[in-house]
């Protein structure tokens, strides 16, 4: 059985400002760096062998801090990036017009072909996230990888593992520096392949983590 840990990046300046990030970037806050170190303390005894991160700055920094605790190197995979949110990136959520907010809502309300202009669909996001996860099966036997990615990206991945369409209503909350785990296994009581063991665990954090959509 292969166990893969999934970690969302730490809190960023734009998370705190309720600003849309997507594939644009902002640095971790002091709290975000503390969250990443707390993830490192939580996972350093789990035998993590590989840390694979989105190549965006906020995930790179989160991964680096976790790697310091685990003694692992970090590799980067652009397939683990956040959803491209097109023309709305860098915008404050509270500044969106009614039309712009309707574009954003198509990403969370189950709209099959929803996307922000010049952005990416949830199906495109799900395809690349699942491809990155599937490549973990090519790691040497006995590996235990940890992937560092983003809120919508990881939520989409976990939802599709559960059998939901990539564009399904967004109902899974993955806060900053939450830890999830998915396993590839064969079981007489579960469907073969990837299964969800845990999702969104934040018990290792000093205080509940926030994100740009839940305040």
N, C-alpha and C positions, 0 to 999 in steps of 0.2 A: 504493500500500500504506500502510495506517495502522499505525503502531507505538504500542503502549500499554504503558507501564511500570507495574508493580504493586509496591508497597512495603508491607511490614508495619511497623507502628509499632515504636518503640524499646522496650527493656526497661522495664517498670514496677515499682513497688514490689510489686504483687500477683503479677507474674510471679516475682519473686525469692522471694516468700513461698509460692509454689505455691497461690495463692488464685484461685478461679474468678471471672473478670471478666464475661464476657458483655457486656451493655449497661450494667452498672455500670462504675465507672471508678476508676482510681488514677493518680497522676502518674508521669511518667517518672522513673527513677532518673538519677543523674549519668551512669552508663554508657549509659542509654538516650538521653540528650541527645547524648552523644558519638557514638553510633551514627548518629543522625539527621544530624549534621553530616558524618559520613563518607559517608553517602548523597549529601548535597549536593555534596561534593567529587567524587564519582564521576560524577554525572549532569550537572554544570553545563556540560559541553562537548557535551552530546547534543542541544541545541536544544529543550529542553522548553518548550512554549508554554503549557500549562495544568497546574495542580496542583489535583486534585479530591480531597477528603478526606471520610471519615466525619466526622460532627459530634461524635463523642465526644472527650473531652479529650485522651486519649493520642495519638490520630491527629491532632487539631488541632495539638498542639505539635510532633509529628514533621513535619507538613507545613509549619508555619511555619519550622522550621529548615532544611528543604530549600529552601524558597522564597527564603530569604535568600541562598543560594548561586546559585540560578538566576535571580534577579531577576524571578520571577513572582508574581502574586497567587494567593491560595488561595480556592477556592469549596468549599462543603460540601454533601454529598449524604447524607441519612440512610439511603439504600438501601445504602450501603457500610459500615454498622454491623456489628459482630460478631453472631453468633448470639445470640438471646435465650435465656439458659439458666435462666430461670424461677426456681424456688424454691432452686436451688443457687447462685445468684450471691452473691458475697462469702464463700462457704464455703471453708475450707482443704480441699484434695483429701484430705489424710490424715485429715480428721475425718469423712468421709462414712460413713454406715452401709452395710451390705451392699446394702440395697435402693436407697439413693441412688446408690451406685456403679453398680448395674445400670442405673439411668436414664441416668447419664452415659455408660456404655459403649455404649448404643444409638446414640449420635451418632458413634461411630468404628468400629463393628464390622459395618456394613452392614445394620442393621435397617431395613427399608423405611419403617416409620412411626414410627421412634424419635423421642422428644422427652422433655424433662424437664417435669414438671408446671408449668403456667403459662408454658412456654417455647415455642420455635419449632421447627419441623421443618427438617431439612436441605433438603427440597424448597422450602419457603418461602424459606429463605436463598438457595438457588440461583436461584430465580426473580427475586428483587430484585437480586442481584448481576449476573446476566446482563442485566437491563434497564438497569442503570446503565452497563455496558460498551457495550451496543448504542447508547446515546445518544451515545457518543463519535463515532459515525459522522456525527452531525449537526454536528460542529465544522467550522470553516472548512477548506478544502483546505490542506494543508501543515502541519496541526496535529500536535503530538507530545505527547499528554497523559501525565501521571503520576498514578496513583490511589494514595491512601494508605488502607489498610484494615487488616484483622485476620487472624490466623492461620487460623481455621476458615473465615472468609468467603472469603479468597483461595484456600485449598485447595479449597474446594467449587467456586469459579469455574473454576479451572484444570482440575479433574477433569471438569467438565461439558463444557468445550471439547474435551477428549480423548475425549468420547463416553460417559463413565461416568455412571451415575445420580447425582443429587445426594447420595443416601444411601450411595454406595459405601463400602467399607472405606477408612478414612483411612490412606493410605500415602505421602502427599507431605508432607515436612517443610519448612516455611517458617519459618525462625527470625526472631527480632526483627531488623528492618531488612534482611532479605533483599530482593533485587531479582529480579523476574521480568519477562518481556516476552512479550506476545501480539501477533500481527499479523493484520490483516484483509487477505486477499490472494486472488488467483486464480493457481493454479499447475497445470501439467499433471501434477505428481507428488504433489500433496496435495489433500485435499478442499477445495472452495471455502469461503471464510468465515474464521472465526477459527482460528488455529493457535498452538501454543505454541512459541516460539523458545527461551526459557530459563526455568528455574524454580529459585528458592531460592538464588540466587548470593549468597554472603557473603564473597567474596574481597576486598572493599573494607574489611572490618572488621578491627580490630587483633587481635581474638580471636574464636573461635567464639561466636556469640550463643546464648543459652539461651532456652527458653520453658517454660511451665508444665507441659508434659507430658513433656519429655525432660530428664532431669537425670543 
